[in-house]
């Protein structure tokens, strides 16, 4: 009846373009509706957004039935830098579930070292140097629960020594000479390198092997030329140094928590 009444008073163009409004629960197959049909946003069961600048209006459908709502992840060019970074971080973090067994093996090595009266030696460069000092602090101070301190030395923290070795020998030797002087059989070396291509970290691992120390190496990308030198490698794949370092921090925090729960208080 409404359609017949409309045809009786409409022009030929209006009759050709006219469509009855959708019934409640009926999905719109064509999102564009002629503006002539619209009077208020309550004209249809879905609600219609009008514009004085165009001849058409785009319906605003409820989220549950909207057929045209894009997913943010499908349009990365619309995301801000912060949103893209969060998405990358989520992807990398989810992939760390594959490290369940290696992290437990690393925790076992740390426990064996500390409970037998030996110490941790920790090293890295740049941001990894900060991670090395951070990890050593978690054991020498505490991670979470109240307990006695355990011996852990950051090999990155002595500026006078580091500059002396760079001046008298070579930067490649800054960690190896400390392991030569401080390391004892039963100690554990923990090294960080996001690229796997740090010569001084490689030398540290080689010196640890010569001194009969076991070692754990947190690596990134494909592991570089350092892969396979340590007793245990934890390799975080990826192309972003920042995301690799964030993942390594999460891994060593989990390692610290596992160990902390089992260390004598």
Phi and psi in degrees as a GROMACS rama.xvg file:
@    title "Ramachandran Plot"
@    xaxis  label "Phi"
@    yaxis  label "Psi"
@TYPE xy
-62.5452  -38.8802  UNK-2
-64.477  -41.8618  UNK-3
-66.9877  -40.47  UNK-4
-63.7726  -38.6285  UNK-5
-65.6519  -44.6553  UNK-6
-62.7879  -32.152  UNK-7
-66.4291  -32.7617  UNK-8
-112.212  3.98305  UNK-9
-101.18  157.241  UNK-10
-73.2847  166.181  UNK-11
-57.3704  -41.325  UNK-12
-62.45  -43.1493  UNK-13
-64.8312  -38.3796  UNK-14
-65.9436  -36.5317  UNK-15
-69.9338  -33.0083  UNK-16
-97.7512  -3.83567  UNK-17
-73.339  140.134  UNK-18
-134.371  137.943  UNK-19
-63.1557  148.913  UNK-20
-65.4328  151.622  UNK-21
-66.6424  144.187  UNK-22
-77.3734  154.746  UNK-23
-54.485  131.812  UNK-24
87.6057  -6.28359  UNK-25
-93.0682  120.016  UNK-26
-70.6114  143.965  UNK-27
-80.8087  126.064  UNK-28
-83.9319  -30.9816  UNK-29
-117.081  116.101  UNK-30
-72.7689  -13.0009  UNK-31
-95.8432  128.012  UNK-32
-124.167  135.599  UNK-33
-56.861  136.674  UNK-34
-67.8896  -27.817  UNK-35
-55.8035  -29.1967  UNK-36
-78.0266  -15.7066  UNK-37
-92.7158  137.655  UNK-38
-122.408  -46.459  UNK-39
-138.681  169.826  UNK-40
-70.7184  -6.60696  UNK-41
-97.7956  10.6333  UNK-42
-62.6468  -31.7959  UNK-43
-121.7  169.994  UNK-44
-67.1117  -22.7788  UNK-45
-93.2575  -24.1709  UNK-46
89.3573  132.49  UNK-47
-127.284  133.381  UNK-48
-92.9141  121.111  UNK-49
-99.9317  161.465  UNK-50
-141.812  131.534  UNK-51
-75.4602  -11.9002  UNK-52
-93.2026  -11.096  UNK-53
-131.035  165.927  UNK-54
-87.8363  -4.23478  UNK-55
-126.828  163.413  UNK-56
-133.992  144.302  UNK-57
-98.0169  122.852  UNK-58
-68.9917  141.173  UNK-59
-98.4873  102.772  UNK-60
-90.3521  151.583  UNK-61
-56.2738  146.853  UNK-62
-57.4301  -32.0175  UNK-63
-69.1052  -25.1708  UNK-64
-120.881  1.72223  UNK-65
-66.6953  123.969  UNK-66
-90.2838  -9.99756  UNK-67
-119.209  9.18555  UNK-68
-77.1089  116.633  UNK-69
-77.1014  149.398  UNK-70
-83.9553  140.353  UNK-71
-60.0988  -39.3229  UNK-72
-67.4681  -19.2463  UNK-73
-81.913  -10.1766  UNK-74
-128.755  69.5758  UNK-75
-62.455  -24.4392  UNK-76
-68.9193  -15.8995  UNK-77
-89.2732  -10.3093  UNK-78
-82.138  147.492  UNK-79
-77.2717  168.408  UNK-80
-59.1438  -41.3233  UNK-81
-63.096  -43.3882  UNK-82
-64.8321  -41.1347  UNK-83
-64.2538  -40.711  UNK-84
-63.3518  -41.554  UNK-85
-63.073  -43.264  UNK-86
-61.3945  -43.7191  UNK-87
-62.1818  -43.7137  UNK-88
-63.5462  -40.1109  UNK-89
-62.5452  -43.9288  UNK-90
-61.4547  -47.5686  UNK-91
-63.6635  -42.7098  UNK-92
-64.3484  -40.3391  UNK-93
-62.3554  -36.7448  UNK-94
-67.5535  -16.4809  UNK-95
-70.7298  -9.77494  UNK-96
-59.4234  -24.0261  UNK-97
-70.7887  -9.85029  UNK-98
-94.1561  11.5098  UNK-99
-53.901  -51.9128  UNK-100
-71.0504  -48.1321  UNK-101
-58.8709  -38.1727  UNK-102
-66.2309  -38.0905  UNK-103
-65.5394  -37.6296  UNK-104
-64.7979  -40.5685  UNK-105
-63.7532  -42.0343  UNK-106
-62.8183  -36.6246  UNK-107
-64.5351  -40.409  UNK-108
-63.924  -41.9389  UNK-109
-65.6142  -43.9727  UNK-110
-61.2496  -44.834  UNK-111
-59.1677  -41.4628  UNK-112
-64.9853  -53.386  UNK-113
-72.2394  -36.9486  UNK-114
-77.2882  -11.0184  UNK-115
-99.4267  10.7365  UNK-116
86.1086  16.3796  UNK-117
-106.197  -175.942  UNK-118
-128.003  162.808  UNK-119
-98.9031  138.44  UNK-120
-118.557  126.398  UNK-121
-127.342  136.365  UNK-122
-145.799  162.479  UNK-123
175.635  171.285  UNK-124
-116.407  146.505  UNK-125
59.6524  -126.007  UNK-126
-61.3038  -31.4373  UNK-127
-70.629  -26.0724  UNK-128
-65.3816  -39.331  UNK-129
-64.4249  -39.864  UNK-130
-63.4284  -38.2201  UNK-131
-62.3519  -47.5477  UNK-132
-65.6993  -39.2712  UNK-133
-58.4008  -48.6833  UNK-134
-66.4015  -41.5967  UNK-135
-60.3794  -38.1004  UNK-136
-65.6728  -34.9016  UNK-137
-60.2561  -29.0735  UNK-138
-94.5693  -40.1898  UNK-139
-71.7188  -32.3021  UNK-140
-93.7892  -90.8673  UNK-141
-170.636  160.898  UNK-142
-91.1311  -57.6798  UNK-143
-140.295  -59.6331  UNK-144
-82.4727  156.537  UNK-145
-68.0199  128.432  UNK-146
-162.905  173.414  UNK-147
-71.5913  155.773  UNK-148
-74.9034  150.77  UNK-149
-122.431  144.091  UNK-150
-69.0662  121.768  UNK-151
-148.723  126.631  UNK-152
-119.004  125.947  UNK-153
-84.0196  122.81  UNK-154
-82.3854  7.19854  UNK-155
-106.168  -2.29281  UNK-156
-94.5862  -6.4141  UNK-157
-105.752  93.6009  UNK-158
-61.7951  -39.255  UNK-159
-63.2662  -44.3409  UNK-160
-64.8663  -45.6654  UNK-161
-60.1954  -44.0309  UNK-162
-69.6674  -31.8347  UNK-163
-64.8656  -43.8538  UNK-164
-67.0219  -40.9194  UNK-165
-60.9449  -37.4674  UNK-166
-75.7432  -42.2658  UNK-167
-91.8574  -27.198  UNK-168
-124.715  -99.6262  UNK-169
-162.537  149.691  UNK-170
-60.2328  -24.4042  UNK-171
-63.2194  -19.5095  UNK-172
-99.9633  3.0635  UNK-173
-63.128  -32.2787  UNK-174
-94.3915  -37.7727  UNK-175
-60.7018  -41.0691  UNK-176
-68.2436  -32.4721  UNK-177
-68.3768  -39.4343  UNK-178
-66.2206  -38.7088  UNK-179
-60.4489  -42.4589  UNK-180
-83.9796  -32.7293  UNK-181
-106.467  -25.5039  UNK-182
-73.7804  140.823  UNK-183
-131.981  153.352  UNK-184
-57.3884  130.217  UNK-185
105.904  -20.5781  UNK-186
-71.6519  165.185  UNK-187
-128.257  127.719  UNK-188
-94.5159  131.814  UNK-189
-119.928  120.623  UNK-190
-119.722  147.712  UNK-191
-122.764  130.087  UNK-192
-152.75  118.666  UNK-193
-75.9713  -20.0544  UNK-194
-100.49  -26.9635  UNK-195
77.9987  12.3569  UNK-196
-126.099  30.1225  UNK-197
-92.3822  114.255  UNK-198
-62.2273  -38.42  UNK-199
-70.6135  -30.1448  UNK-200
-70.8205  -40.8475  UNK-201
-59.7558  -44.3654  UNK-202
-63.7191  -36.7176  UNK-203
-62.4512  -43.8921  UNK-204
-66.6382  -38.2792  UNK-205
-65.8873  -40.2173  UNK-206
-68.5284  -37.3713  UNK-207
-61.6916  -41.6024  UNK-208
-64.1426  -40.1023  UNK-209
-64.6786  -35.1232  UNK-210
-87.6725  5.51265  UNK-211
67.9704  32.0441  UNK-212
-94.1266  141.372  UNK-213
-79.9623  162.457  UNK-214
-149.642  151.496  UNK-215
-124.115  133.478  UNK-216
-125.299  122.022  UNK-217
-87.6024  112.095  UNK-218
-115.091  165.143  UNK-219
-130.679  173.764  UNK-220
58.4229  -121.384  UNK-221
-102.094  7.90552  UNK-222
92.9193  -16.6431  UNK-223
57.3697  -157.029  UNK-224
-79.0163  -1.46486  UNK-225
-89.1259  -15.3161  UNK-226
-59.4793  131.604  UNK-227
91.1475  -5.01348  UNK-228
-84.438  -38.1728  UNK-229
-76.1646  164.861  UNK-230
-61.9231  -37.635  UNK-231
-143.321  127.495  UNK-232
-103.913  139.486  UNK-233
-121.104  98.3158  UNK-234
-103.053  116.572  UNK-235
-95.063  110.608  UNK-236
-73.1981  160.083  UNK-237
143.005  171.655  UNK-238
-114.004  -8.90742  UNK-239
-100.545  118.834  UNK-240
-60.2554  -40.1713  UNK-241
-61.8877  -46.4886  UNK-242
-65.8111  -36.4618  UNK-243
-63.5953  -45.2592  UNK-244
-64.747  -38.2857  UNK-245
-63.3233  -40.8478  UNK-246
-66.848  -40.9656  UNK-247
-62.5323  -38.2481  UNK-248
-62.705  -42.8226  UNK-249
-61.9464  -43.3298  UNK-250
-62.3355  -45.2256  UNK-251
-74.5129  -23.4203  UNK-252
-67.6284  -41.4293  UNK-253
-62.7372  -43.1422  UNK-254
-58.2781  -46.2186  UNK-255
-60.1632  -39.8147  UNK-256
-68.696  -41.1365  UNK-257
-60.1633  -46.1215  UNK-258
-67.2475  -42.3569  UNK-259
-59.6361  -34.8674  UNK-260
-69.1926  -22.4148  UNK-261
-109.361  -11.5538  UNK-262
-72.0786  141.187  UNK-263
-58.713  137.934  UNK-264
